[in-house]
Each structure stands twice: as structure tokens, then as C-alpha cells.
Amino acid sequence: MIEAFPDTEAVHQCCICKGSTFPLIDLGRQPLANGVTASAAAADAAPAFPLDVIVCRECSLAQLNHRVDENLLYSEYNYITPDSSDLTRHYGQIKDFLSNCGFLGSESRVLDIGSNIGRLLEYLKPHVASILGIDPAQNIARMANESGIPTLATFFNKTTARKIREEHGEVDAVFIRHCFAHNPDPSVMSAGFPEVLSKEGILVIENAYFLDTVERGEFDQIYHEHMYYYNVRSISRILKNLGMRVVDLYHSDVHGGTMVFVAKFNGSSTPPSARVAEFLEKEKAMHTEAFYEDFLTRIASNRTELISLVNQLQAEGKTVHAYGASAKATVLLNYYGLTREKIPCIVDSTITKQGKFVPGTGNQIISEEEAAGNPPDYYLLTIWNYKDEIIRTVRATGNSTTRFIVPHPAVEVL
Ligand SMILES: [Zn+2]
């Protein structure tokens, strides 16, 4: 039986439908996943906050039970979309899906919310009529503008959406990829959609798919920035308040299981595709206590297995480093207790992170060049979602000996 967490307050109501909830997982107190520190001592002293997820019994929306102040979360946002062949292929698949279904074409005017340095827009530019990005991080929006991707440096909400309509006209497609869950109140952002989207326009929300997260034991998708974990049913519940509905879905394996939800206004002439009903049926069948309990069992067994593997390798005198100092890595290393004594270094290509330390565990972040000069016996793939690409990158440096440990869905040594 799943019981309420012993050390937290009474479980909250669902933020969206006010339904009752049950606890899914408690990862204990965790540092902010993107809060890399300047020294190992600062990593040890990094502030930690409760990280636990609850699920609504009514609309099945998974959500954080405790929220961290947004000013703490986003004051130093340094995530830059990587230049990745896997990601470019993914953009191509989304574009093809949307054009094959008649949702996107050469006449489409496109707005991307949380556009970062504009990689998606850069990809779409030759295929659509116009592009515009919006991102609250000033430094990142500047980089986008300098590379020729028009980007507004501000938050997206009702007011800014209205301003976009006045200055640039309405758009036919609004993309919001992997940031719709980054806001404590989805209604603040979503109130902007009707202001700027044309009557027959599409809203394209992309997010980790909650069913995949649970089914594959990907607990490291859970961190303080991710306030919600969506499925078709819960997204539909949120869109209902806007007079919108999901009309199609594109499911992909990228990032450990991703769903692209395509929504339109209720008055639109497009009926929902058969895929929508299929996924809703599947979600209904899986929304059971046994399904969520299995998630906990899988995590516990993977954790035991991975920790004993690292201990065994260490006893044999082998070196283990990690690869990818992403937010996921912070969660995984902290929850598994893989501190710098066990994993001294973690490789990352992001220049602004190099020389810094993972909060909580103090693993030092090093560059790919530095790693190539001193390769370990094993890499723990903390960015398992870029597995194939990392193995190719490491092998391309002439390193044919380092082996790779994959943490999910089962512990695997490659
Ligand atoms: Zn709910």
C-alpha cells in the first residue's frame, strides 16, 4: 500500500482540478539540480529542499508536493540547447509529422516559447513563413538574436502575448517544448495562447511523457524545475480551461520518452485523431496503484545494483567517472549517494559549467578535451538520453577501452 510520507505535511490537493492526491515518490531533500557550485566545499553546503511527487486521483496529473521559490530556481539559468545530431533528427521528425497531418506548412507563422538559442526555429525557418522566439533569459535571447533568430527576451503570459499579436500579428503555430512544466501555475502561461494563436492554429506542447517516466523508472526526470509530469489526460484537463482540446499526438523515444501534444480550439474543424483515444485508454488502464508501486520497486533495485557495481569496480582499482552534468545527473548522483569519493569527475561540454562542482555530491565538472586526455575505465552515463551520441563522441577521440554504465531502465554495462 502507498501511504502518506511520514515527514511531510498533509498531501496537497491537485493544483489543477482540486482532486485528492496520493504520494508517488519521495526523493528526500535535494539540492537545486542546476545549481552547480564554484568549489567542492560549496557543493557540500548547497541548500537542499524537499523533492516529492504526488499524483491526482481524479485527473492523474503528477506534480511536486513542495515548490521552490522561482527567483531561486531561475536567477542563474545557464542551460543552452546542445548542438546534437539526435536533437536535429527529432526536430525533423516533429516537422514531418506536423506537415504530413496538415498542421504545418510554408504559410505557417511560428512562435516558439522558451526558444533558448533558437535551434528549433533555425531548423524550421526554411519550411515556414515566419519565425519568432521568446525566452526570459536575457543572455540566451541575445545569443539567438546575434545568430539571426528573432527572439524577445521576456516571459510569455497574457500581456506579452497580446503585445506579440499587436507588433508581429497572430501566429498559426505556438511551440512550447520542455518548459510548460517549469511554471508553478500553468494558467499564467496558457492564458497567453488564445491571445496570439489564430482560430485554426495549433498549440504544440512537448514534454517528458509521464507514463514513460514511470514505466522506465526514470526518477531523475524529477527535479524542482519540473513542477508537473504530463500525460494526455492531465494535459487535456488543463487545456479544457482554455477552450482547447488535444487533436493529435506524436510519441517519441527521445529523452527517455517524450510526447508531443497537438491542441486546437474547440471550435476548430479538426476532430481528434484515433491516437488520442488510444493513449487515453492506455492511461486509464495504467492509472493503478500497482503501476506506481512497480516504479518504486524498480528504482530501489536499480539503485542497489548500481551502487554495488560502483563499489565493486572501486574495490578492483578501476576508475569511474560520470558523463553529462545535467539536472538529471544531480538528482541521480545525490539520490544514489555517488559523491566525489566514488566518482571524482563528470564530463560536460557546457563551457559555463566546466571547473565547477555538482551540488550536494561535489563531483568536479571537466571538459571533453580534459576527459579525452585522462580517460577512466568506466563512464556512468548520467545523460543516458544521449547514450548513442556520447559513445560515438568518446570513440571518435580514439578511446576504444572505456566502458559505459547505463542507469535506466535497467543497469547495463556496454
Ligand atoms: Zn487533478
Residues whose N, C-alpha, C, O or C-beta is under 5 A from the ligand:
A	BS01	ZN	C14 I16 C17 K18 G19 C56 E58 C59 S60 L61
